[in-house]
Amino acid sequence: MEELLTRQEFKEQVFKRTSGKCCVPGCTKEAVDAHHILDRGLWKDGGYYLSNGAALCSSHHLEAEHGNITPLDCMEYMGISVDDIRLPGKLADVFSGPEEYKEAMKLGIIDKWGK
């Protein structure tokens, strides 16, 4: 099972995956934000899991927060497989289990806030 990280470990490990650069294809800016792909409020423990992190520059972070860059986009840019993601506890009542959740993620029908 994937390890829960501290806030600092989360940022360091997310940035390490992209050598400190924004993960959006074609962007050459430095990453300044370790973006939660799905809002950390969906987890009881804060969601500081490496599979929930994307390294983004400030402009792309704003786009991700507004939904212009989707969770599925972030996962693709970071090389995160849907099979590696966790079902946030607050979505457990919405989906019958991890497989249904993963299928919804593959279809791109879940936004950052789990809707």
Secondary structure, 3 states (H helix, E strand, C coil): CCCCCCHHHHHHHHHHHCCCECCCCCCCCECCEEEECCCHHHCCCCCCCHHHEEEECHHHHHHHHCCCCCHHHHHHHHCCCHHHCCCCHHHCCCCCCHHHHHHHHHCCCCCCCCC
